[in-house]
Amino acid sequence: MAVNITTRKDNVKNTRSHALNATKKRQNLNLQVYRLEDGTKVRLSAKEIRTLNKNEKAA
């Protein structure tokens, strides 16, 4: 079972009709299960995984 460790939140916006009715719409995160070097599974967003991989290459 993967553990959620991300602190990011969903995006919330209004969708507007031609009559200017506002309806709330959520844009969910792209959460992926990622295995760390010690073998634990964590749930991170795709953006955070890209950042981790980028920092590993730089080090």
N, CA and C atoms as a LAMMPS dump frame, in Angstrom:
ITEM: TIMESTEP
0
ITEM: NUMBER OF ATOMS
177
ITEM: BOX BOUNDS ff ff ff
-5.0000000000000000e+02 5.0000000000000000e+02
-5.0000000000000000e+02 5.0000000000000000e+02
-5.0000000000000000e+02 5.0000000000000000e+02
ITEM: ATOMS id mol type element x y z
1 1 1 N 0.844 -1.173 0
2 1 2 C 0 0 0
3 1 3 C 0.887 1.232 0
4 2 1 N 0.62 2.161 -0.881
5 2 2 C 1.427 3.373 -0.999
6 2 3 C 0.92 4.431 -0.016
7 3 1 N 1.835 5.245 0.443
8 3 2 C 1.529 6.29 1.411
9 3 3 C 1.527 7.642 0.695
10 4 1 N 0.512 8.456 0.941
11 4 2 C 0.475 9.805 0.384
12 4 3 C 1.416 10.704 1.174
13 5 1 N 2.418 11.276 0.51
14 5 2 C 3.319 12.193 1.196
15 5 3 C 3.319 13.566 0.535
16 6 1 N 2.552 13.737 -0.517
17 6 2 C 2.52 15.022 -1.206
18 6 3 C 1.662 16.019 -0.442
19 7 1 N 2.005 17.282 -0.545
20 7 2 C 1.239 18.342 0.115
21 7 3 C 0.473 19.186 -0.899
22 8 1 N 0.547 18.818 -2.154
23 8 2 C -0.121 19.599 -3.194
24 8 3 C -1.629 19.361 -3.146
25 9 1 N -2.386 20.352 -3.581
26 9 2 C -3.845 20.285 -3.584
27 9 3 C -4.367 20.336 -5.022
28 10 1 N -5.627 19.938 -5.188
29 10 2 C -6.275 20.016 -6.491
30 10 3 C -6.496 21.468 -6.889
31 11 1 N -6.558 21.705 -8.204
32 11 2 C -6.926 23.024 -8.698
33 11 3 C -8.444 23.114 -8.733
34 12 1 N -8.98 24.241 -8.294
35 12 2 C -10.418 24.471 -8.331
36 12 3 C -10.658 25.728 -9.139
37 13 1 N -11.558 25.629 -10.104
38 13 2 C -11.852 26.789 -10.935
39 13 3 C -13.338 26.803 -11.255
40 14 1 N -13.787 27.892 -11.818
41 14 2 C -15.169 28.019 -12.253
42 14 3 C -15.247 27.793 -13.752
43 15 1 N -16.234 27 -14.175
44 15 2 C -16.544 26.922 -15.594
45 15 3 C -17.703 27.865 -15.843
46 16 1 N -17.603 28.648 -16.884
47 16 2 C -18.605 29.671 -17.183
48 16 3 C -19.387 29.298 -18.429
49 17 1 N -20.702 29.364 -18.333
50 17 2 C -21.551 29.151 -19.501
51 17 3 C -21.727 30.485 -20.218
52 18 1 N -22.446 30.449 -21.335
53 18 2 C -22.709 31.702 -22.057
54 18 3 C -23.584 32.642 -21.239
55 19 1 N -24.401 32.08 -20.343
56 19 2 C -25.244 32.901 -19.47
57 19 3 C -24.495 33.33 -18.21
58 20 1 N -23.181 33.069 -18.171
59 20 2 C -22.296 33.419 -17.057
60 20 3 C -22.654 32.697 -15.756
61 21 1 N -23.255 31.497 -15.872
62 21 2 C -23.437 30.663 -14.69
63 21 3 C -22.087 30.065 -14.31
64 22 1 N -21.785 30.112 -13.033
65 22 2 C -20.501 29.587 -12.556
66 22 3 C -20.726 28.238 -11.883
67 23 1 N -19.973 27.238 -12.317
68 23 2 C -20.017 25.915 -11.724
69 23 3 C -18.604 25.531 -11.334
70 24 1 N -18.423 25.073 -10.095
71 24 2 C -17.097 24.689 -9.626
72 24 3 C -16.622 23.425 -10.352
73 25 1 N -15.361 23.432 -10.757
74 25 2 C -14.765 22.285 -11.415
75 25 3 C -13.426 22.01 -10.752
76 26 1 N -13.14 20.728 -10.504
77 26 2 C -11.867 20.335 -9.888
78 26 3 C -10.976 19.719 -10.943
79 27 1 N -9.698 20.037 -10.86
80 27 2 C -8.704 19.422 -11.715
81 27 3 C -7.762 18.652 -10.796
82 28 1 N -7.88 17.321 -10.824
83 28 2 C -7.133 16.479 -9.901
84 28 3 C -5.661 16.386 -10.29
85 29 1 N -4.832 16.016 -9.309
86 29 2 C -3.41 15.828 -9.543
87 29 3 C -3.17 14.499 -10.25
88 30 1 N -2.043 14.419 -10.93
89 30 2 C -1.632 13.187 -11.597
90 30 3 C -0.779 12.39 -10.605
91 31 1 N -1.439 11.64 -9.713
92 31 2 C -0.733 10.904 -8.674
93 31 3 C -0.253 9.561 -9.208
94 32 1 N 0.993 9.235 -8.908
95 32 2 C 1.622 7.999 -9.345
96 32 3 C 2.223 7.299 -8.137
97 33 1 N 2.275 5.973 -8.187
98 33 2 C 2.957 5.206 -7.139
99 33 3 C 4.425 5.12 -7.532
100 34 1 N 5.302 5.53 -6.621
101 34 2 C 6.743 5.61 -6.887
102 34 3 C 7.475 4.844 -5.802
103 35 1 N 8.443 4.03 -6.195
104 35 2 C 9.213 3.242 -5.237
105 35 3 C 10.522 3.975 -4.944
106 36 1 N 10.759 4.24 -3.658
107 36 2 C 11.989 4.906 -3.24
108 36 3 C 13.138 3.907 -3.213
109 37 1 N 14.369 4.414 -2.988
110 37 2 C 15.546 3.545 -2.995
111 37 3 C 15.516 2.504 -1.874
112 38 1 N 14.88 2.842 -0.743
113 38 2 C 14.83 1.885 0.36
114 38 3 C 13.704 0.862 0.197
115 39 1 N 12.933 0.942 -0.892
116 39 2 C 11.909 -0.05 -1.181
117 39 3 C 10.502 0.346 -0.775
118 40 1 N 10.336 1.486 -0.117
119 40 2 C 8.993 1.897 0.283
120 40 3 C 8.266 2.515 -0.899
121 41 1 N 6.962 2.274 -0.943
122 41 2 C 6.133 2.841 -2.005
123 41 3 C 5.453 4.095 -1.484
124 42 1 N 5.53 5.166 -2.257
125 42 2 C 4.885 6.423 -1.898
126 42 3 C 4.066 6.903 -3.094
127 43 1 N 3.09 7.718 -2.82
128 43 2 C 2.252 8.279 -3.869
129 43 3 C 2.635 9.742 -4.044
130 44 1 N 3.199 10.07 -5.21
131 44 2 C 3.654 11.42 -5.529
132 44 3 C 2.995 11.876 -6.813
133 45 1 N 2.989 13.178 -7.018
134 45 2 C 2.499 13.696 -8.285
135 45 3 C 3.586 13.519 -9.34
136 46 1 N 3.186 13.515 -10.59
137 46 2 C 4.139 13.321 -11.685
138 46 3 C 5.162 14.445 -11.712
139 47 1 N 4.76 15.651 -11.354
140 47 2 C 5.68 16.789 -11.322
141 47 3 C 6.763 16.578 -10.271
142 48 1 N 6.392 16.05 -9.113
143 48 2 C 7.365 15.794 -8.052
144 48 3 C 8.331 14.67 -8.443
145 49 1 N 7.841 13.667 -9.163
146 49 2 C 8.697 12.581 -9.611
147 49 3 C 9.722 13.111 -10.61
148 50 1 N 9.294 13.978 -11.535
149 50 2 C 10.222 14.573 -12.488
150 50 3 C 11.294 15.381 -11.779
151 51 1 N 10.907 16.117 -10.72
152 51 2 C 11.857 16.919 -9.965
153 51 3 C 12.857 16.021 -9.243
154 52 1 N 12.385 14.915 -8.656
155 52 2 C 13.29 13.978 -7.994
156 52 3 C 14.303 13.402 -8.977
157 53 1 N 13.837 12.97 -10.14
158 53 2 C 14.735 12.403 -11.14
159 53 3 C 15.751 13.433 -11.638
160 54 1 N 15.32 14.668 -11.774
161 54 2 C 16.21 15.729 -12.226
162 54 3 C 17.303 15.985 -11.197
163 55 1 N 16.931 15.999 -9.901
164 55 2 C 17.905 16.253 -8.859
165 55 3 C 18.87 15.077 -8.687
166 56 1 N 18.418 13.849 -8.956
167 56 2 C 19.308 12.697 -8.887
168 56 3 C 20.371 12.762 -9.968
169 57 1 N 19.995 13.216 -11.162
170 57 2 C 20.957 13.331 -12.269
171 57 3 C 21.978 14.433 -11.997
172 58 1 N 21.547 15.503 -11.333
173 58 2 C 22.444 16.62 -11.057
174 58 3 C 23.448 16.277 -9.972
175 59 1 N 23.093 15.374 -9.071
176 59 2 C 23.989 15.045 -7.946
177 59 3 C 25.072 14.069 -8.34
